Amino acid sequence: MKRQYYLYMMQVSLLLFSCLFFSCAKSLNPRSNKVKYSQEMVERRALKSFFSNRSEQQLAKAHWDYVPGLVAFSVLKAWEQYPQKEEYYKVVKAYADHCLQGKDTIAVGASNIDDLAAGKIFFTLYEREMKKGNKADAERYKNCVTFLRNKLKYQHSRIGSGKPGTGGFFHKAQYPNQMWLDGLYMGPAMYAGWQGTFGTQESREENYKSWSDIAMQFKILNERTYDKSKQLNYHAWSADPRDENSFWARKEGEYKGCSPEFWGRGMGWFFAALVDVLELMPKDHPDYQALVQITNQVAKGLARHQDKRSGNWYQLLQYDEHKRADDKGDLINGEVVNKCDNSNYLESSASSMFTYAYLKGIRLGALDRTEFMPVAEKAYNGLLTNFIREGVNGELDIIQSCASAGLGPAKDKSRTGTINYYLCGKDVTVTQNEGKAIGPFILASLEYERR
């Protein structure tokens, strides 16, 4: 009897050991250095389906918007790094052609800076189609992105003379005199892509002025939103904080016009835009070093606020998971909004953007490798551990991203910019497989894989 019991326990022990071993193997194998997570995320998620502000999309037939545009841009960058993956290029070209529908331009909103960002795909498409001798498509792509750049440079609403921040681009027409960190990725970074690709076709003086215009956008917003004590940038700034659409802005004090909090993805757009512009900007331009200094400022501040345990960053950057929303909510015109007791959380899109920007900034020589590579490597390993999951049907999931966030306008005063808004707002839901997380994760993986 004892012998049977002994053999039974041995079998149970071996079974438990086997289960543990294979469970661990399944968990550890995807983290192997041999796995190219850029390709994994492209093939198992980006080319299948993703979400764009709660709307499900398939890339080849997605709508024109900065989110599908970001996914397409990341897929195109994956093709550039791994040119044998011709399918990547074909899908992005199909997306571009689906949006253009045989035309030379895209319909965009009046002074809506978000509508411009997807145009970044056209630079690579133009160059590839020219090399293939497909001049008709190449010219369409060039015409479209030139239209977008000219609309921004010459027609987009700007902060007028006599106000602080003169010459800064409005985020959108419905946000007059407001600049958001998000907008630097949407507009000026696309503008820089045009200057880097076609700028030599202008006079030397005009090209120089364009680069100065691009750099000015970063300098204005950094000057107005940077908090020296926290070493972070507030999400947005209004040059006219008493305007009804800027109800969220501080009316007085050192940070007059700033929104109340430091939002992770807002700084992610900012950091990513900086390194993307530095990659293209002539190093002999006087503003180049100014942007390098801002990049280092952002890198140092984010390193300070990196979660030491996970390696990633929180939705609200200056707090950890112990920070909770106030269950009393925000009182707006006698109505309580943004009411919950949700905790601050590690957020995947911002963490991916920061990881990408650190790695790319190091590669470009704008950031010191010794100081910042440990931050970047810890962050990338954190992305894999905290956010990447095996999905159903062979897909790959990226979890825990903020669906969207904004400030105002007057017709939607629930978008207050408070802690409660970023943790409880009706549009600020926590989701998975968001394009705003997928694209940056692919870009971060590409940079990690080329170290």
MORA-V477176 format. One record per residue. N is the residue number from 1. OMEGA is omega in whole degrees, 0 to 359 (* if undefined). Layout:
n:N omega:OMEGA
n:N omega:OMEGA
This chain:
n:1 omega:180
n:2 omega:180
n:3 omega:179
n:4 omega:179
n:5 omega:180
n:6 omega:179
n:7 omega:178
n:8 omega:181
n:9 omega:177
n:10 omega:179
n:11 omega:178
n:12 omega:181
n:13 omega:179
n:14 omega:179
n:15 omega:179
n:16 omega:179
n:17 omega:180
n:18 omega:180
n:19 omega:180
n:20 omega:182
n:21 omega:183
n:22 omega:176
n:23 omega:179
n:24 omega:181
n:25 omega:179
n:26 omega:181
n:27 omega:187
n:28 omega:185
n:29 omega:179
n:30 omega:180
n:31 omega:180
n:32 omega:178
n:33 omega:181
n:34 omega:181
n:35 omega:175
n:36 omega:186
n:37 omega:174
n:38 omega:180
n:39 omega:179
n:40 omega:183
n:41 omega:176
n:42 omega:190
n:43 omega:186
n:44 omega:177
n:45 omega:189
n:46 omega:180
n:47 omega:180
n:48 omega:180
n:49 omega:179
n:50 omega:181
n:51 omega:176
n:52 omega:182
n:53 omega:176
n:54 omega:177
n:55 omega:181
n:56 omega:185
n:57 omega:165
n:58 omega:195
n:59 omega:186
n:60 omega:181
n:61 omega:180
n:62 omega:180
n:63 omega:179
n:64 omega:182
n:65 omega:183
n:66 omega:182
n:67 omega:174
n:68 omega:178
n:69 omega:178
n:70 omega:177
n:71 omega:179
n:72 omega:179
n:73 omega:181
n:74 omega:178
n:75 omega:178
n:76 omega:177
n:77 omega:176
n:78 omega:176
n:79 omega:179
n:80 omega:181
n:81 omega:180
n:82 omega:188
n:83 omega:176
n:84 omega:180
n:85 omega:185
n:86 omega:180
n:87 omega:181
n:88 omega:180
n:89 omega:184
n:90 omega:180
n:91 omega:179
n:92 omega:177
n:93 omega:177
n:94 omega:177
n:95 omega:180
n:96 omega:181
n:97 omega:176
n:98 omega:180
n:99 omega:181
n:100 omega:181
n:101 omega:177
n:102 omega:181
n:103 omega:179
n:104 omega:183
n:105 omega:177
n:106 omega:175
n:107 omega:179
n:108 omega:182
n:109 omega:179
n:110 omega:177
n:111 omega:175
n:112 omega:188
n:113 omega:178
n:114 omega:184
n:115 omega:186
n:116 omega:193
n:117 omega:183
n:118 omega:180
n:119 omega:180
n:120 omega:181
n:121 omega:189
n:122 omega:181
n:123 omega:179
n:124 omega:178
n:125 omega:179
n:126 omega:185
n:127 omega:181
n:128 omega:182
n:129 omega:175
n:130 omega:179
n:131 omega:180
n:132 omega:182
n:133 omega:178
n:134 omega:187
n:135 omega:182
n:136 omega:178
n:137 omega:180
n:138 omega:181
n:139 omega:177
n:140 omega:181
n:141 omega:179
n:142 omega:181
n:143 omega:182
n:144 omega:183
n:145 omega:175
n:146 omega:175
n:147 omega:181
n:148 omega:179
n:149 omega:181
n:150 omega:177
n:151 omega:178
n:152 omega:187
n:153 omega:189
n:154 omega:188
n:155 omega:185
n:156 omega:180
n:157 omega:180
n:158 omega:174
n:159 omega:187
n:160 omega:179
n:161 omega:182
n:162 omega:177
n:163 omega:172
n:164 omega:179
n:165 omega:180
n:166 omega:178
n:167 omega:178
n:168 omega:180
n:169 omega:169
n:170 omega:173
n:171 omega:174
n:172 omega:179
n:173 omega:181
n:174 omega:175
n:175 omega:186
n:176 omega:177
n:177 omega:177
n:178 omega:172
n:179 omega:178
n:180 omega:176
n:181 omega:180
n:182 omega:188
n:183 omega:181
n:184 omega:176
n:185 omega:185
n:186 omega:187
n:187 omega:184
n:188 omega:179
n:189 omega:174
n:190 omega:177
n:191 omega:179
n:192 omega:177
n:193 omega:179
n:194 omega:180
n:195 omega:180
n:196 omega:182
n:197 omega:188
n:198 omega:187
n:199 omega:180
n:200 omega:177
n:201 omega:176
n:202 omega:172
n:203 omega:180
n:204 omega:181
n:205 omega:182
n:206 omega:177
n:207 omega:178
n:208 omega:180
n:209 omega:179
n:210 omega:178
n:211 omega:177
n:212 omega:179
n:213 omega:179
n:214 omega:182
n:215 omega:181
n:216 omega:181
n:217 omega:179
n:218 omega:183
n:219 omega:179
n:220 omega:187
n:221 omega:178
n:222 omega:179
n:223 omega:186
n:224 omega:188
n:225 omega:186
n:226 omega:177
n:227 omega:186
n:228 omega:183
n:229 omega:179
n:230 omega:184
n:231 omega:179
n:232 omega:178
n:233 omega:175
n:234 omega:187
n:235 omega:186
n:236 omega:181
n:237 omega:177
n:238 omega:175
n:239 omega:180
n:240 omega:189
n:241 omega:179
n:242 omega:174
n:243 omega:185
n:244 omega:179
n:245 omega:179
n:246 omega:182
n:247 omega:182
n:248 omega:189
n:249 omega:175
n:250 omega:185
n:251 omega:182
n:252 omega:172
n:253 omega:186
n:254 omega:182
n:255 omega:179
n:256 omega:180
n:257 omega:182
n:258 omega:171
n:259 omega:189
n:260 omega:192
n:261 omega:178
n:262 omega:184
n:263 omega:184
n:264 omega:186
n:265 omega:175
n:266 omega:177
n:267 omega:176
n:268 omega:176
n:269 omega:182
n:270 omega:183
n:271 omega:180
n:272 omega:179
n:273 omega:180
n:274 omega:183
n:275 omega:178
n:276 omega:179
n:277 omega:180
n:278 omega:179
n:279 omega:187
n:280 omega:188
n:281 omega:177
n:282 omega:183
n:283 omega:179
n:284 omega:176
n:285 omega:183
n:286 omega:182
n:287 omega:181
n:288 omega:181
n:289 omega:177
n:290 omega:179
n:291 omega:175
n:292 omega:179
n:293 omega:178
n:294 omega:179
n:295 omega:178
n:296 omega:176
n:297 omega:179
n:298 omega:182
n:299 omega:180
n:300 omega:180
n:301 omega:181
n:302 omega:176
n:303 omega:177
n:304 omega:185
n:305 omega:175
n:306 omega:177
n:307 omega:187
n:308 omega:181
n:309 omega:186
n:310 omega:185
n:311 omega:183
n:312 omega:187
n:313 omega:183
n:314 omega:175
n:315 omega:173
n:316 omega:198
n:317 omega:186
n:318 omega:182
n:319 omega:173
n:320 omega:185
n:321 omega:179
n:322 omega:178
n:323 omega:180
n:324 omega:173
n:325 omega:177
n:326 omega:185
n:327 omega:173
n:328 omega:178
n:329 omega:176
n:330 omega:179
n:331 omega:182
n:332 omega:179
n:333 omega:178
n:334 omega:180
n:335 omega:178
n:336 omega:179
n:337 omega:176
n:338 omega:183
n:339 omega:173
n:340 omega:175
n:341 omega:181
n:342 omega:177
n:343 omega:168
n:344 omega:187
n:345 omega:173
n:346 omega:190
n:347 omega:191
n:348 omega:184
n:349 omega:179
n:350 omega:181
n:351 omega:177
n:352 omega:179
n:353 omega:180
n:354 omega:180
n:355 omega:177
n:356 omega:185
n:357 omega:176
n:358 omega:184
n:359 omega:180
n:360 omega:178
n:361 omega:176
n:362 omega:180
n:363 omega:181
n:364 omega:183
n:365 omega:179
n:366 omega:179
n:367 omega:181
n:368 omega:184
n:369 omega:183
n:370 omega:183
n:371 omega:192
n:372 omega:179
n:373 omega:176
n:374 omega:177
n:375 omega:183
n:376 omega:181
n:377 omega:177
n:378 omega:179
n:379 omega:182
n:380 omega:176
n:381 omega:177
n:382 omega:177
n:383 omega:182
n:384 omega:183
n:385 omega:191
n:386 omega:191
n:387 omega:186
n:388 omega:184
n:389 omega:172
n:390 omega:180
n:391 omega:177
n:392 omega:177
n:393 omega:177
n:394 omega:180
n:395 omega:176
n:396 omega:183
n:397 omega:168
n:398 omega:190
n:399 omega:167
n:400 omega:174
n:401 omega:177
n:402 omega:183
n:403 omega:179
n:404 omega:175
n:405 omega:179
n:406 omega:183
n:407 omega:182
n:408 omega:5
n:409 omega:185
n:410 omega:182
n:411 omega:178
n:412 omega:185
n:413 omega:173
n:414 omega:181
n:415 omega:191
n:416 omega:184
n:417 omega:180
n:418 omega:174
n:419 omega:181
n:420 omega:179
n:421 omega:185
n:422 omega:179
n:423 omega:186
n:424 omega:186
n:425 omega:183
n:426 omega:178
n:427 omega:185
n:428 omega:181
n:429 omega:176
n:430 omega:187
n:431 omega:176
n:432 omega:179
n:433 omega:174
n:434 omega:179
n:435 omega:181
n:436 omega:172
n:437 omega:182
n:438 omega:182
n:439 omega:179
n:440 omega:177
n:441 omega:177
n:442 omega:180
n:443 omega:178
n:444 omega:180
n:445 omega:178
n:446 omega:179
n:447 omega:180
n:448 omega:183
n:449 omega:180
n:450 omega:181
n:451 omega:*
